[in-house]
């Protein structure tokens, strides 16, 4: 799925056509920007290639180093996370300034927490996005208080804080995919559980067996100026609970735990 597909499915094209795409200043004269929480650097060419491939206007993100450069962390998978966050925030708000804050993890503090602190302390952007999470129970009283007070301060400054609800849903405290069945009861991601943030979750498209109803067989031809370049979605697609195992297709046995 590309940016053009997203725009078709969620009806962004009328907004883009009206110029509501992050390229125009607010009534107060402020240019739209989104701050992204990171703990790895990225190869900026990845962003450029993504935007070129899908016909998005050139718009390099600002990479802001908060302290030492941790480098590009391929082995831990962090670099892929950073790429996704930067590319897709810029794919929807294609004209906005994306500010990617990178902090190195220390012996006492996660890089993502340092980056979040930097964004709030510097009032860096009106919107902040963090795609990381952690078991609320494991964070303890101090950890949960940290996120509560930080997001409260962000809200007081007018920053909209968007946090991933977590890949594991109500089994956030379980060790997935090592475990094949949840063992630790219902749980949530601590960073996403405060009243001062928006918790953003995921869904699956409910198009198993009827994909041709919602997708064309071929993509729209590439165009450097067409915002629907390389897209194939026809319309909104009904959604269902996010479950990337074969259980999504209704099978009752033989499902992978991944």
N, C-alpha and C positions, 0 to 999 in steps of 0.2 A: 504494500500500500504506500502510495506516495502522497505528497502534499495536495496534489490536485484531487486525488480520491477523497482525502480528508475533507477538502472544501466542498465537494459534492455531497458526501454523506451527511455532513453536519451544517450544510447550507451557509458556508462562508462566502460563497461567490458574490452574493448581493452586497455584503460588507466590503469585500475587496473592490468591487466595481464602484462603490461609493467613496473609495479612498480610505476606508477604515481598515488599515492594515499595519498600523504602527509607524507610518511615515509622516504623519501630521502632528503638530504640537497640540497639547491640551489647551483648554480655555485659559489656563494660567500661563501658557507659553512654554511649558516644559515638553521636551521631546520624549516620546514613549521609550522606555527601556525596561529590560527584564534582567535581574541579577540571578545567576545560576551558581549554586553551591557545588564546589568541586574539591577533590583532594589529589588530582593528578593533572598534569598538563596534557595538552592534546596537539596533534599535528593539524595546524590550521588549514592545510591543503585538503584534509578530509571534509571540512565544512565547505570549502570552495567547490570541491568536486560534487558534493551532494546538491548544492544550489544550482550548479551548472546543469547537472543531469536532469533536474526537474523544472528547468526554466525559471528559477527564482532570480531576482535581481542580485547582483553582487553586493554583499553586505557582510564584511568580515566582523566577527565578534571581537570585543575587547578582552584580552586575556590579562587579568590583574593578579600579580603575584603578591600574596600576603606572606612575606618572609622568604625563606629559601625555596628554590624551585625543586619540587619533588621529582621532576622529570616525567616521562611518559610511562605509566605503570601498565605495561601490557600483561604481565604474568598474572596479576590479581584480577584482571578484567575491568579495572577502573577506567582505563582509557576508553573502552567501548561505552561505558556509562556516561562519561563526559561528552563523547561525540553525540550520543543520542539526545542528551539534554539540550545541548547547544543547537544541534541541527533542527530538532523539532519545535523548539520554542521559536526559532527563527523561521520555520516553515509556515507556522500559523500567523504570527505577527511578523510578516516578511520584511516590513520596513523598519521595525523597531531595532534599537541598539541592544545587542546581547552582551552583557557584562559577565564574563566567566571568571569567578574568583577562585584561585587555586592556593591552597594551604597545605603544607607538608604535615603529616601526622607526626606528633612527638611521642615521647615515652609516657606522657600523661594525658594528652588530648588528641582526639580524632581531628584530622584535617578538615572534615566537613563542619565540625563544630566551630573551628577557628574561622572558616570561611563565612559561616552564618553570622558569627559575631562581627566580623569585618563589615559585612553588608549592612547590618543594623547600626553599628557604631558610626558608620560613614554615611548613613541614609542614602545608600548607593542608587536605589531604583524604587519606583512605586510598586513593583511586583518582584517577589523573590520565589524561586522554585528550587525545591530540594527533593531528589528522587531516592534518598536513602531512608532507612528506618531501623527499628530495633525493638525487641520484646520489651513491653512496658514493665513487666515484672523484673526482668534482668537489669533494667536501668536503675532500679532502686529509688529511694526517696530523693536523693541528691540529683540523680540524672533526670528524673521527671520534673523536678523543680527548675532545673536549668532550662529545659525547653519551654516550660510554662512561662517563666519570667521573660525569656528572650522573645518569644512570640507575642507576649503581652506588650513588651516595649515596642516591637515592630508595629503592632496594631495602633499603638498610641501615636506613632510617627506617621501613620497613614500608609504603611507598607502592607500589601496583600501577600500573605505567606501561604504558599501552596506546597503541601507535603504529600508524598506518596503514602497511601494507606498500607502498602506492603504487598509483596508477591504472594504471601502465604495466607492471606485472608484471616479468618478467625483462628487459624492455627499458627499465628505469628511466633509464638514461643517454642514451637517444636523445631527440631533439627531436620529441616527438609533440604534436599531430597533423601537424606540418609534414612529417615524413618518412613515406613510405608503406611503408617496409621498415626493419627494425632494422639498424643498421650498426655498433654499438659493442659487440657481444657481450653475454653474459649479465651482468646487473648487479642490484644490490639497492639499496634505499633505506637510506642510512647511518643515519639516526635510528632505524630499526626493526631494525638488524642486531646489536645488542648482546645478550649473554646475560642482561641485567638488565631487559629489557622484553618485553612480549607484542606480537608483530607481528600485527595484525588485517587480513586480506585480505577480498576480496569474491567472490561467486559470482553466477551467473545462475540463475534458475529454469529447469529443463529441462521446460517445459510447452508447447513450440511445437506447435500443432495439437491439443492435448488440454487446453486451458485449462479447459474446462467440467468436467473431472474434479476440478479443484482449486479452482475459483472459482465462487461463485454468480453469477447474472446481475445481482443487485441487492444493494446494501449493506444491512446491518442498519439499521433506522431510527435516527435520532439520539436519544440520551438523555443527559442531563447526568450520569446516575449509572451508566450501563452501560459497563464498560471495553471492551466489544467494539463500541461504537458506531461506525457507519459502516464496518464491516468486511464482507468478502465471502469471505475464505479459508475453505475447508472443512477443511483438514488440512495436515500437512507436505507440502511440494512438493519432489520430487527436484531436486537442484542439479547444475550443471555449471560448467565453467571460465568465468570472467567474460570475455565477449567481446561488446561492445555493437554490433559491426558485423553485417552480414547473414550473416557467416560462421557465426554462432550457429545459423542455421536450416539449415546444411548447404550453402549456395550456395558454389560454387567460383570465381565470377567476378562482376564488377560491384559488389563491396562498397565502401562508402564507407570512407575512412580515419579517420572520426570515431568 
